[in-house]
Amino acid sequence: MVENSLADTERELRPRTAPQIALNEIAQAIGAQSSRDVDGVVASGICLNSRAIQPGDLYAALPGAKRHGADFASQAVAAGAVAILTDHDAAARLENEGSLPAGTPVLVAQDPRYAAGIAAKFLYGTTPDAPAMFGVTGTNGKTTTTYFLRSLLGAMGHKTGLIGTIEIVADEEVIPSVLTTPEATQLHGILARMRESGVTAAAMEVSSHAIEYRRIEGLNFKVAGFTNLTQDHLDLHGTMEDYFATKARLFTPEFASRGVVLIDSEWGERLAQVARDAGLPVVTLSTASAAGAVTADWTVTAVERSGLGHDFTLTHRDGETVRAHTGLPGDFNVANAALALTMIIAADVMPLEKLQQLLDAHDPLSANVPGRMEVVGHAPAAIVDFAHNPDAMVRALEAVRPGTEGRVIVVFGATGERDQAKRPIMGAIAARGADVVIITDDDPHDEDEQTIRTAVLEGTTNEALSMGAAAPEVFEIFPRAQAIKEAVRLATPADTILVAGRGHEVWQEVKGVNLPLDDRVELREALAARHDGGIDHTSVGETAPESPDNGTAE
């Protein structure tokens, strides 16, 4: 059942009309040597997963964390693979074992992961402008910025595509999303699928995992954009320096034609310089509140609140201006909108006067982004956001505070088997930024839920104890749906409820089992029950036993 599902998903990540490319041409394109004559052998796809093989595929057998893909080469051939692409040692082992059917070609490459991406590029016909790609990386803001980009590109008359955390879209067709950034072989297949649909421009999230695991091999972005860099994914990268170095790889001529970098932080300033040193043309952007020693090419000025969102002006160092509006709450969404707009300007595809007319007529920077500062209710205001790391938590809390007449109530947890150091940090941030803190579960994966909550609670409680009379109320309530109900029960019409951490996600992984859970649905239902008089006003869930002397429940 799982194997069928993987094969079905793989099929969706490819063009409907499979290419037919001679294997010897692919071998020549990637500089691979073949174990035997491949004349007459034709490939119609390429795949890294033996369980997702389609008939006619070239199977890329790559080293993995625990097993080598060559261990599954015979299964891949049985499923229809016409040849194997792998490294020298694995090819020798396959030859010695004799595990492959007689006559199975094996292509040998010095760097098979790189070769797989280039082979996919050649096989599926990827070019820099078919479609034109706009890539966004950074710790926070990638998803929102790509949605803004897609909205801008659509307003400009493009048929658009989107590749990201929430979904993959080719024009109006939604394709199942498997990773923030799919594997290189899948990406090139998706781009071919987009060309079939007439897509001329696409926006894509480029995660640090995608760069580290080389999922962007063979791609070149028309413009690459950088949002910010804050603590996250240190379980993969180890240090912030390594995290930065991974992000910086995108900003080279190999992967981009030009870059747009938000330089509101030292990381951004460094990245702009590193990219220039690598030979990449770079446009810099800053927000007026964060402008530092380095003068940016474009600066966000004249920011004014407008409803839940903001009006702002983008001002160039030579005096040119572009006026814009975003309907999404939060100063950080002004930065996301400004980055998307600057990336379009940097692409040099439309005069500023015409771009201004487009902005005035279509308001493209107010595009709805599922689970990103998504407003699901009023009186009390109720917002769901993906904030799942310290910086994102700060930004989300700062975004809701100015428009809240009453209290800010935050519901959040921490993900299991991920960067454990950020748990007490996020707990402390919640204590400083909210009036009521409800700690609950996120995705525990295979880790003990209580252990995770305790680490978050420690940070919250320690910070609350140092705040005296200003300390928030702190509760530990689980399961998560119950915590959301309690937040609604506690809220007055003047309060704001922020449910943070999961955003658009609709499954909660617990001990290997995916349980249905959508924060937006739970929040809407709790609000509906409140307005219908159906909220249970009895005590909900669990809290820590005693309140400290300052009146804060632990």
VEXPA-512634 format. One record per residue (C-alpha): residue in three letters; x, y, z. Coordinates in nm, 3 decimals. Layout:
REM VEXPA-512634
   bati        xx        yy        zz
    ALA         X         Y         Z
...
END
This chain:
REM VEXPA-512634
   bati        xx        yy        zz
    MET     0.000     0.000     0.000
    VAL     0.283     0.237     0.094
    GLU     0.476     0.144    -0.219
    ASN     0.171     0.209    -0.438
    SER     0.127     0.545    -0.268
    LEU     0.490     0.640    -0.332
    ALA     0.465     0.537    -0.696
    ASP     0.138     0.727    -0.738
    THR     0.286     1.041    -0.581
    GLU     0.597     1.014    -0.799
    ARG     0.376     0.997    -1.108
    GLU     0.209     1.324    -1.010
    LEU     0.548     1.497    -0.997
    ARG     0.617     1.440    -1.367
    PRO     0.487     1.554    -1.704
    ARG     0.188     1.362    -1.831
    THR     0.371     1.290    -2.155
    ALA     0.689     1.107    -2.063
    PRO     1.006     1.203    -2.252
    GLN     1.196     0.943    -2.450
    ILE     1.569     1.014    -2.425
    ALA     1.849     0.786    -2.538
    LEU     2.051     0.664    -2.240
    ASN     2.379     0.726    -2.417
    GLU     2.283     1.095    -2.456
    ILE     2.210     1.118    -2.082
    ALA     2.542     0.949    -2.001
    GLN     2.722     1.199    -2.222
    ALA     2.540     1.496    -2.064
    ILE     2.649     1.395    -1.712
    GLY     2.993     1.262    -1.801
    ALA     2.913     0.910    -1.680
    GLN     3.077     0.588    -1.793
    SER     2.862     0.286    -1.877
    SER     2.931    -0.071    -1.775
    ARG     2.808    -0.197    -2.115
    ASP     2.674    -0.081    -2.448
    VAL     2.360     0.129    -2.404
    ASP     2.271     0.180    -2.771
    GLY     1.898     0.152    -2.814
    VAL     1.820     0.194    -2.443
    VAL     1.574     0.479    -2.382
    ALA     1.484     0.643    -2.050
    SER     1.152     0.816    -1.982
    GLY     1.219     0.933    -1.626
    ILE     1.461     0.930    -1.334
    CYS     1.396     0.836    -0.972
    LEU     1.587     0.813    -0.643
    ASN     1.343     0.581    -0.467
    SER     1.327     0.215    -0.567
    ARG     0.969     0.195    -0.436
    ALA     0.855     0.482    -0.659
    ILE     1.007     0.359    -0.986
    GLN     0.803     0.406    -1.303
    PRO     0.859     0.177    -1.604
    GLY     1.137     0.323    -1.819
    ASP     1.315     0.503    -1.533
    LEU     1.683     0.552    -1.475
    TYR     1.727     0.455    -1.109
    ALA     1.970     0.685    -0.924
    ALA     2.120     0.464    -0.652
    LEU     2.273     0.711    -0.409
    PRO     2.437     0.678    -0.066
    GLY     2.184     0.727     0.213
    ALA     2.201     0.791     0.587
    LYS     2.161     0.421     0.668
    ARG     2.163     0.225     0.343
    HIS     2.302     0.272    -0.005
    GLY     2.052     0.293    -0.287
    ALA     2.244     0.023    -0.468
    ASP     2.109    -0.222    -0.209
    PHE     1.771    -0.184    -0.380
    ALA     1.889    -0.183    -0.742
    SER     1.743    -0.526    -0.822
    GLN     1.401    -0.417    -0.687
    ALA     1.420    -0.105    -0.902
    VAL     1.491    -0.310    -1.214
    ALA     1.207    -0.547    -1.126
    ALA     0.977    -0.245    -1.106
    GLY     1.077    -0.131    -1.455
    ALA     1.403     0.063    -1.429
    VAL     1.603     0.039    -1.751
    ALA     1.941     0.132    -1.599
    ILE     2.120     0.224    -1.276
    LEU     2.314     0.545    -1.203
    THR     2.555     0.515    -0.910
    ASP     2.911     0.564    -0.783
    HIS     3.223     0.358    -0.862
    ASP     3.222     0.147    -0.545
    ALA     2.853     0.060    -0.567
    ALA     2.886    -0.024    -0.937
    ALA     3.174    -0.261    -0.861
    ARG     2.973    -0.424    -0.583
    LEU     2.672    -0.475    -0.811
    GLU     2.900    -0.630    -1.073
    ASN     3.061    -0.866    -0.821
    GLU     2.730    -0.968    -0.665
    GLY     2.567    -1.036    -0.999
    SER     2.237    -0.930    -0.846
    LEU     2.114    -0.743    -1.154
    PRO     1.957    -0.911    -1.457
    ALA     2.209    -0.976    -1.733
    GLY     2.256    -0.678    -1.961
    THR     2.133    -0.411    -1.715
    PRO     2.332    -0.095    -1.790
    VAL     2.503     0.074    -1.494
    LEU     2.610     0.438    -1.540
    VAL     2.902     0.530    -1.315
    ALA     2.951     0.892    -1.202
    GLN     3.210     1.047    -0.972
    ASP     2.935     1.244    -0.795
    PRO     2.608     1.058    -0.856
    ARG     2.389     1.302    -0.659
    TYR     2.503     1.590    -0.876
    ALA     2.475     1.371    -1.183
    ALA     2.115     1.277    -1.095
    GLY     2.011     1.643    -1.091
    ILE     2.186     1.718    -1.420
    ALA     2.044     1.401    -1.577
    ALA     1.693     1.511    -1.473
    LYS     1.757     1.858    -1.616
    PHE     1.864     1.705    -1.947
    LEU     1.590     1.442    -1.955
    TYR     1.303     1.679    -1.873
    GLY     1.436     1.975    -2.073
    THR     1.472     2.231    -1.794
    THR     1.589     2.576    -1.904
    PRO     1.626     2.899    -1.697
    ASP     1.316     3.059    -1.848
    ALA     1.078     2.768    -1.888
    PRO     0.938     2.864    -1.648
    ALA     1.129     3.159    -1.501
    MET     1.200     3.068    -1.138
    PHE     1.196     3.296    -0.833
    GLY     1.347     3.123    -0.526
    VAL     1.315     3.237    -0.165
    THR     1.527     3.115     0.126
    GLY     1.567     3.219     0.490
    THR     1.450     3.093     0.827
    ASN     1.112     3.268     0.833
    GLY     0.892     3.425     0.568
    LYS     0.966     3.191     0.276
    THR     0.611     3.069     0.232
    THR     0.445     3.410     0.256
    THR     0.698     3.568     0.021
    THR     0.645     3.297    -0.242
    TYR     0.268     3.347    -0.224
    PHE     0.320     3.721    -0.270
    LEU     0.551     3.652    -0.565
    ARG     0.301     3.421    -0.728
    SER     0.027     3.681    -0.682
    LEU     0.246     3.954    -0.835
    LEU     0.341     3.733    -1.129
    GLY    -0.023     3.643    -1.187
    ALA    -0.122     4.010    -1.185
    MET     0.149     4.067    -1.446
    GLY    -0.024     3.819    -1.678
    HIS     0.182     3.507    -1.618
    LYS     0.041     3.161    -1.578
    THR     0.206     3.078    -1.249
    GLY     0.346     2.788    -1.051
    LEU     0.427     2.742    -0.683
    ILE     0.656     2.494    -0.508
    GLY     0.654     2.505    -0.130
    THR     0.565     2.379     0.214
    ILE     0.191     2.402     0.173
    GLU     0.137     2.296    -0.185
    ILE     0.275     2.256    -0.534
    VAL     0.064     2.426    -0.799
    ALA     0.091     2.421    -1.179
    ASP    -0.141     2.695    -1.302
    GLU    -0.465     2.589    -1.128
    GLU    -0.370     2.225    -1.069
    VAL    -0.266     2.130    -0.715
    ILE     0.002     1.858    -0.702
    PRO     0.073     1.662    -0.379
    SER     0.358     1.823    -0.185
    VAL     0.608     1.578    -0.033
    LEU     0.884     1.806     0.101
    THR     0.936     2.181     0.136
    THR     1.160     2.129    -0.165
    PRO     1.124     1.796    -0.352
    GLU     1.427     1.597    -0.467
    ALA     1.619     1.731    -0.768
    THR     1.483     1.459    -0.993
    GLN     1.127     1.546    -0.890
    LEU     1.180     1.921    -0.925
    HIS     1.276     1.890    -1.288
    GLY     0.975     1.667    -1.346
    ILE     0.749     1.926    -1.181
    LEU     0.889     2.202    -1.401
    ALA     0.815     1.989    -1.708
    ARG     0.461     1.938    -1.575
    MET     0.431     2.317    -1.535
    ARG     0.542     2.376    -1.893
    GLU     0.271     2.135    -2.010
    SER     0.022     2.354    -1.823
    GLY     0.153     2.672    -1.985
    VAL     0.322     2.805    -1.671
    THR     0.565     3.085    -1.757
    ALA     0.685     3.189    -1.408
    ALA     0.698     3.013    -1.072
    ALA     0.788     3.091    -0.710
    MET     0.965     2.834    -0.495
    GLU     1.067     2.795    -0.132
    VAL     1.428     2.684    -0.105
    SER     1.490     2.531     0.238
    SER     1.831     2.478     0.395
    HIS     1.760     2.103     0.380
    ALA     1.713     2.134     0.004
    ILE     2.046     2.311    -0.035
    GLU     2.231     2.080     0.205
    TYR     2.092     1.766     0.041
    ARG     2.150     1.914    -0.306
    ARG     1.790     1.904    -0.422
    ILE     1.839     2.216    -0.636
    GLU     2.107     2.067    -0.864
    GLY     2.051     2.173    -1.224
    LEU     1.832     2.473    -1.139
    ASN     1.911     2.840    -1.199
    PHE     1.678     3.100    -1.049
    LYS     1.606     3.424    -1.229
    VAL     1.611     3.587    -0.885
    ALA     1.696     3.435    -0.547
    GLY     1.566     3.618    -0.239
    PHE     1.676     3.607     0.127
    THR     1.445     3.686     0.418
    ASN     1.640     3.638     0.742
    LEU     1.846     3.393     0.943
    THR     1.758     3.298     1.300
    GLN     1.802     2.989     1.515
    ASP     1.644     2.684     1.358
    HIS     1.749     2.349     1.209
    LEU     2.063     2.331     1.422
    ASP     1.992     1.960     1.455
    LEU     2.098     1.944     1.089
    HIS     2.355     2.222     1.060
    GLY     2.513     2.216     1.407
    THR     2.604     2.586     1.422
    MET     2.465     2.914     1.292
    GLU     2.782     2.956     1.084
    ASP     2.717     2.628     0.903
    TYR     2.349     2.720     0.865
    PHE     2.454     3.052     0.707
    ALA     2.707     2.882     0.478
    THR     2.435     2.647     0.352
    LYS     2.201     2.935     0.269
    ALA     2.484     3.123     0.098
    ARG     2.531     2.841    -0.156
    LEU     2.208     2.949    -0.326
    PHE     2.353     3.296    -0.390
    THR     2.610     3.193    -0.647
    PRO     2.603     3.211    -1.028
    GLU     2.558     2.833    -1.035
    PHE     2.207     2.861    -0.892
    ALA     2.093     3.220    -0.954
    SER     2.121     3.501    -1.206
    ARG     2.082     3.768    -0.938
    GLY     1.999     3.799    -0.571
    VAL     1.784     4.021    -0.351
    VAL     1.891     4.024     0.013
    LEU     1.710     4.175     0.312
    ILE     1.994     4.329     0.514
    ASP     1.804     4.405     0.835
    SER     2.053     4.185     1.023
    GLU     2.426     4.119     1.021
    TRP     2.352     3.785     0.855
    GLY     2.185     3.966     0.565
    GLU     2.470     4.215     0.533
    ARG     2.721     3.928     0.530
    LEU     2.522     3.733     0.274
    ALA     2.504     4.029     0.037
    GLN     2.883     4.063     0.050
    VAL     2.947     3.688     0.020
    ALA     2.717     3.672    -0.284
    ARG     2.891     3.965    -0.450
    ASP     3.228     3.805    -0.380
    ALA     3.098     3.493    -0.555
    GLY     3.020     3.703    -0.863
    LEU     2.641     3.731    -0.822
    PRO     2.471     4.068    -0.892
    VAL     2.291     4.164    -0.568
    VAL     2.015     4.413    -0.484
    THR     1.982     4.496    -0.114
    LEU     1.667     4.582     0.081
    SER     1.609     4.710     0.433
    THR     1.320     4.825     0.646
    ALA     1.353     5.175     0.788
    SER     1.330     5.053     1.148
    ALA     1.622     4.816     1.100
    ALA     1.843     5.018     0.866
    GLY     2.202     4.979     0.982
    ALA     2.543     5.098     0.877
    VAL     2.502     4.962     0.522
    THR     2.278     5.169     0.296
    ALA     2.038     4.948     0.104
    ASP     1.945     4.986    -0.261
    TRP     1.577     4.985    -0.162
    THR     1.435     5.086     0.177
    VAL     1.085     5.040     0.319
    THR     0.952     5.380     0.429
    ALA     0.625     5.548     0.526
    VAL     0.476     5.239     0.689
    GLU     0.121     5.307     0.810
    ARG    -0.135     5.071     0.957
    SER    -0.427     5.005     0.723
    GLY    -0.690     4.771     0.866
    LEU    -0.512     4.454     0.980
    GLY    -0.230     4.524     0.735
    HIS    -0.013     4.818     0.628
    ASP     0.052     5.067     0.352
    PHE     0.419     5.126     0.276
    THR     0.654     5.285     0.024
    LEU     0.958     5.124    -0.132
    THR     1.220     5.394    -0.187
    HIS     1.533     5.353    -0.400
    ARG     1.860     5.523    -0.309
    ASP     1.819     5.739    -0.624
    GLY     1.476     5.864    -0.508
    GLU     1.244     5.641    -0.714
    THR     0.945     5.512    -0.518
    VAL     0.681     5.242    -0.540
    ARG     0.373     5.253    -0.316
    ALA     0.223     4.926    -0.197
    HIS    -0.019     4.767     0.048
    THR    -0.036     4.432     0.225
    GLY    -0.343     4.310     0.407
    LEU    -0.157     4.057     0.624
    PRO    -0.091     4.153     0.989
    GLY     0.258     4.219     1.121
    ASP     0.560     4.432     1.039
    PHE     0.738     4.117     0.921
    ASN     0.476     4.079     0.649
    VAL     0.565     4.428     0.530
    ALA     0.922     4.297     0.497
    ASN     0.797     3.983     0.314
    ALA     0.586     4.194     0.078
    ALA     0.874     4.433     0.016
    LEU     1.109     4.144    -0.060
    ALA     0.868     3.994    -0.314
    LEU     0.821     4.334    -0.476
    THR     1.195     4.402    -0.488
    MET     1.256     4.062    -0.648
    ILE     1.012     4.152    -0.925
    ILE     1.186     4.488    -0.970
    ALA     1.528     4.318    -0.977
    ALA     1.406     4.082    -1.250
    ASP     1.373     4.391    -1.470
    VAL     1.062     4.264    -1.647
    MET     0.835     4.567    -1.607
    PRO     0.881     4.947    -1.588
    LEU     0.816     5.091    -1.241
    GLU     0.528     5.305    -1.371
    LYS     0.346     4.999    -1.502
    LEU     0.425     4.805    -1.185
    GLN     0.269     5.086    -0.980
    GLN    -0.047     5.067    -1.189
    LEU    -0.059     4.692    -1.131
    LEU    -0.021     4.735    -0.753
    ASP    -0.296     4.997    -0.743
    ALA    -0.535     4.790    -0.950
    HIS    -0.489     4.439    -0.807
    ASP    -0.353     4.466    -0.448
    PRO    -0.146     4.147    -0.511
    LEU     0.043     4.173    -0.181
    SER    -0.272     4.090     0.015
    ALA    -0.280     3.730    -0.109
    ASN    -0.413     3.487     0.150
    VAL    -0.145     3.250     0.282
    PRO    -0.283     2.939     0.456
    GLY    -0.167     2.917     0.817
    ARG     0.047     3.232     0.803
    MET    -0.108     3.499     1.024
    GLU    -0.441     3.360     0.907
    VAL    -0.734     3.534     1.073
    VAL    -1.008     3.282     1.152
    GLY    -1.225     3.483     1.390
    HIS    -1.306     3.818     1.548
    ALA    -1.418     3.930     1.897
    PRO    -1.200     3.768     2.017
    ALA    -0.955     3.801     1.732
    ALA    -0.828     3.451     1.651
    ILE    -0.516     3.394     1.443
    VAL    -0.329     3.081     1.336
    ASP     0.039     3.111     1.245
    PHE     0.323     2.873     1.160
    ALA     0.561     3.037     1.411
    HIS     0.766     2.739     1.530
    ASN     1.104     2.890     1.620
    PRO     1.215     3.176     1.848
    ASP     1.233     3.452     1.588
    ALA     0.899     3.362     1.434
    MET     0.739     3.355     1.779
    VAL     0.869     3.704     1.857
    ARG     0.741     3.834     1.526
    ALA     0.397     3.679     1.562
    LEU     0.348     3.813     1.915
    GLU     0.470     4.158     1.815
    ALA     0.230     4.153     1.520
    VAL    -0.083     4.091     1.728
    ARG    -0.002     4.315     2.025
    PRO    -0.064     4.661     1.868
    GLY    -0.419     4.581     1.759
    THR    -0.521     4.406     2.082
    GLU    -0.725     4.606     2.332
    GLY    -0.734     4.327     2.587
    ARG    -0.499     4.034     2.647
    VAL    -0.285     3.831     2.410
    ILE    -0.342     3.457     2.463
    VAL    -0.091     3.225     2.298
    VAL    -0.124     2.850     2.247
    PHE     0.189     2.666     2.132
    GLY     0.423     2.370     2.181
    ALA     0.751     2.242     2.042
    THR     0.823     1.974     1.786
    GLY     0.977     1.649     1.903
    GLU     1.311     1.519     1.773
    ARG     1.413     1.866     1.656
    ASP     1.636     2.147     1.787
    GLN     1.587     2.100     2.163
    ALA     1.778     2.415     2.258
    LYS     1.502     2.640     2.128
    ARG     1.230     2.496     2.356
    PRO     1.298     2.699     2.674
    ILE     1.385     3.000     2.456
    MET     1.042     2.992     2.297
    GLY     0.884     2.945     2.638
    ALA     1.057     3.261     2.763
    ILE     0.953     3.455     2.452
    ALA     0.592     3.357     2.508
    ALA     0.610     3.476     2.869
    ARG     0.740     3.815     2.761
    GLY     0.502     3.859     2.469
    ALA     0.168     3.724     2.595
    ASP    -0.065     3.778     2.888
    VAL    -0.182     3.417     2.894
    VAL     0.047     3.131     2.786
    ILE    -0.096     2.786     2.718
    ILE     0.173     2.524     2.658
    THR     0.059     2.214     2.472
    ASP     0.181     1.958     2.218
    ASP     0.299     2.017     1.863
    ASP     0.422     1.715     1.663
    PRO     0.597     1.498     1.925
    HIS     0.699     1.238     1.665
    ASP     0.858     0.954     1.868
    GLU     0.964     1.171     2.163
    ASP     0.781     1.176     2.496
    GLU     0.525     1.458     2.496
    GLN     0.571     1.541     2.863
    THR     0.947     1.579     2.820
    ILE     0.892     1.834     2.543
    ARG     0.630     2.031     2.733
    THR     0.847     2.038     3.045
    ALA     1.137     2.195     2.854
    VAL     0.911     2.467     2.714
    LEU     0.743     2.518     3.050
    GLU     1.079     2.563     3.221
    GLY     1.162     2.858     2.997
    THR     0.818     3.011     3.045
    THR     0.815     2.969     3.423
    ASN     1.168     3.101     3.475
    GLU     1.093     3.408     3.269
    ALA     0.758     3.462     3.444
    LEU     0.921     3.444     3.787
    SER     1.156     3.728     3.687
    MET     0.872     3.951     3.567
    GLY     0.695     4.017     3.897
    ALA     0.348     4.166     3.858
    ALA     0.386     4.177     3.479
    ALA     0.409     3.798     3.455
    PRO     0.153     3.615     3.242
    GLU    -0.077     3.336     3.347
    VAL     0.081     3.007     3.239
    PHE    -0.103     2.680     3.177
    GLU    -0.001     2.337     3.055
    ILE    -0.297     2.184     2.873
    PHE    -0.313     1.884     2.643
    PRO    -0.411     1.746     2.402
    ARG    -0.375     2.040     2.164
    ALA    -0.742     2.059     2.062
    GLN    -0.835     2.091     2.428
    ALA    -0.578     2.369     2.475
    ILE    -0.737     2.564     2.190
    LYS    -1.082     2.523     2.345
    GLU    -0.952     2.653     2.676
    ALA    -0.796     2.956     2.506
    VAL    -1.133     3.041     2.358
    ARG    -1.304     2.984     2.694
    LEU    -1.064     3.222     2.867
    ALA    -1.084     3.496     2.603
    THR    -1.293     3.810     2.621
    PRO    -1.413     3.986     2.303
    ALA    -1.126     4.236     2.340
    ASP    -0.857     3.965     2.352
    THR    -0.648     3.811     2.073
    ILE    -0.583     3.436     2.054
    LEU    -0.268     3.330     1.870
    VAL    -0.236     2.958     1.799
    ALA     0.124     2.912     1.690
    GLY     0.351     2.644     1.553
    ARG     0.155     2.431     1.305
    GLY    -0.010     2.678     1.070
    HIS    -0.154     2.499     0.767
    GLU    -0.070     2.145     0.887
    VAL    -0.361     1.903     0.915
    TRP    -0.189     1.600     1.072
    GLN    -0.018     1.559     1.408
    GLU     0.245     1.284     1.418
    VAL     0.243     1.087     1.743
    LYS     0.452     0.771     1.777
    GLY     0.454     0.714     1.403
    VAL     0.079     0.768     1.364
    ASN    -0.069     1.069     1.182
    LEU    -0.368     1.200     1.375
    PRO    -0.602     1.452     1.209
    LEU    -0.554     1.795     1.365
    ASP    -0.603     2.134     1.201
    ASP    -0.558     2.435     1.430
    ARG    -0.785     2.644     1.207
    VAL    -1.068     2.394     1.224
    GLU    -1.033     2.349     1.602
    LEU    -1.026     2.726     1.656
    ARG    -1.326     2.791     1.432
    GLU    -1.529     2.518     1.601
    ALA    -1.440     2.645     1.949
    LEU    -1.537     2.999     1.851
    ALA    -1.862     2.876     1.701
    ALA    -1.943     2.683     2.017
    ARG    -1.864     2.994     2.224
    HIS    -2.097     3.213     2.020
    ASP    -2.366     2.943     2.035
    GLY    -2.327     2.917     2.410
    GLY    -2.180     2.570     2.385
    ILE    -1.838     2.617     2.551
    ASP    -1.785     2.403     2.859
    HIS    -1.673     2.643     3.134
    THR    -1.538     2.371     3.360
    SER    -1.165     2.323     3.409
    VAL    -0.992     2.187     3.099
    GLY    -0.679     1.973     3.067
    GLU    -0.397     2.002     3.317
    THR    -0.211     2.286     3.480
    ALA     0.095     2.279     3.698
    PRO     0.008     2.252     4.066
    GLU     0.083     2.588     4.228
    SER     0.097     2.951     4.122
    PRO     0.411     3.139     4.222
    ASP     0.380     3.442     4.448
    ASN     0.328     3.677     4.152
    GLY    -0.003     3.508     4.072
    THR     0.113     3.324     3.759
    ALA    -0.005     2.967     3.716
    GLU     0.287     2.748     3.618
END
